[in-house]
Amino acid sequence: MKEINFWEIGRKLKETRTSKGLTQEYIAHMADVNTSHISNIENNRVKVSLPTLVHICNALNVTVDYILSEEYTDTSSVLDEEILRHLRSCTVKTKKQIIQIIQILK
């Protein structure tokens, strides 16, 4: 059985947090843990528990599936769901722009 890659989970949490301009302090407050615990998770010094992971994901406004997507053998469905989740909050104009971008990238 393949081991869960906690290094990758921490990396993805940090990447998501920084891309959204959020601090470790904010995430720690939202997850009801201390800031050093968030740092330890992001730097693979501790393994994140499931309840803490859920709280962190809620604070980051991403799904647990998105953070754990590298653990799946087929990640396409996870990414599809994450894209759809983001699209739901977009305006019609933004959705049309996204379609144009996708067509360019194909």
C-alpha positions as CSV (number, residue, x, y, z in Angstrom):
1,M,0.0,0.0,0.0
2,K,1.3,3.4,-0.9
3,E,2.1,5.8,1.9
4,I,0.3,9.1,2.1
5,N,2.7,11.9,0.9
6,F,2.4,14.4,3.8
7,W,5.2,16.5,2.3
8,E,3.1,17.0,-0.9
9,I,0.0,17.8,1.2
10,G,1.9,20.5,3.2
11,R,3.4,21.9,0.0
12,K,0.0,22.2,-1.6
13,L,-1.6,23.8,1.5
14,K,1.2,26.4,1.6
15,E,1.0,27.0,-2.2
16,T,-2.8,27.5,-1.9
17,R,-2.5,29.8,1.1
18,T,0.2,32.0,-0.4
19,S,-1.6,32.2,-3.8
20,K,-4.6,33.6,-1.9
21,G,-2.5,36.0,0.0
22,L,-3.5,34.5,3.4
23,T,-1.2,34.3,6.4
24,Q,-0.4,31.4,8.6
25,E,-1.9,33.4,11.4
26,Y,-5.2,33.6,9.6
27,I,-5.3,29.9,8.8
28,A,-4.3,29.0,12.3
29,H,-7.1,31.2,13.8
30,M,-9.7,29.7,11.4
31,A,-8.5,26.1,12.1
32,D,-8.3,26.8,15.9
33,V,-4.6,25.8,16.1
34,N,-1.5,27.8,16.7
35,T,0.6,29.4,14.0
36,S,3.6,27.1,14.6
37,H,1.3,24.1,13.9
38,I,0.4,25.5,10.5
39,S,4.1,26.0,9.8
40,N,4.9,22.5,10.9
41,I,2.2,21.1,8.6
42,E,3.4,23.1,5.6
43,N,7.0,22.1,6.2
44,N,6.3,18.4,6.9
45,R,7.4,18.4,10.5
46,V,4.0,17.0,11.6
47,K,1.3,15.0,9.9
48,V,-1.9,17.0,9.6
49,S,-5.0,15.3,11.2
50,L,-8.2,14.9,9.3
51,P,-10.2,17.4,11.4
52,T,-7.4,20.0,11.1
53,L,-7.1,19.4,7.4
54,V,-10.9,20.0,7.0
55,H,-10.7,23.3,8.9
56,I,-7.7,24.5,6.9
57,C,-9.4,23.6,3.6
58,N,-12.5,25.5,4.8
59,A,-10.3,28.5,5.6
60,L,-8.6,28.3,2.2
61,N,-12.0,27.8,0.5
62,V,-10.8,24.6,-1.3
63,T,-11.9,21.0,-1.1
64,V,-10.0,18.3,0.8
65,D,-10.1,16.4,-2.5
66,Y,-8.2,19.2,-4.2
67,I,-5.5,19.1,-1.5
68,L,-5.3,15.3,-1.6
69,S,-5.6,15.1,-5.4
70,E,-2.0,13.8,-5.8
71,E,-3.0,10.8,-3.6
72,Y,-5.5,9.6,-6.2
73,T,-4.5,7.4,-9.1
74,D,-6.9,9.4,-11.4
75,T,-6.8,13.1,-10.5
76,S,-8.9,14.4,-13.4
77,S,-12.3,14.0,-11.6
78,V,-10.9,15.9,-8.6
79,L,-9.7,18.7,-10.7
80,D,-12.9,18.8,-12.7
81,E,-14.9,19.2,-9.5
82,E,-12.6,22.0,-8.2
83,I,-13.0,23.8,-11.5
84,L,-16.8,23.5,-11.4
85,R,-16.8,24.7,-7.8
86,H,-15.0,27.9,-8.8
87,L,-17.1,28.4,-11.9
88,R,-20.4,28.4,-9.9
89,S,-19.4,31.8,-8.4
90,C,-18.4,33.4,-11.7
91,T,-20.5,35.8,-13.7
92,V,-21.7,34.9,-17.2
93,K,-19.1,37.3,-18.6
94,T,-16.3,35.7,-16.7
95,K,-17.4,32.2,-17.8
96,K,-17.3,33.3,-21.4
97,Q,-13.8,34.6,-20.9
98,I,-12.8,31.3,-19.3
99,I,-14.1,29.4,-22.3
100,Q,-12.0,31.6,-24.6
101,I,-8.9,30.9,-22.5
102,I,-9.6,27.2,-22.6
103,Q,-10.0,27.3,-26.3
104,I,-6.7,29.1,-26.7
105,L,-4.9,26.6,-24.4
106,K,-6.1,23.5,-26.3
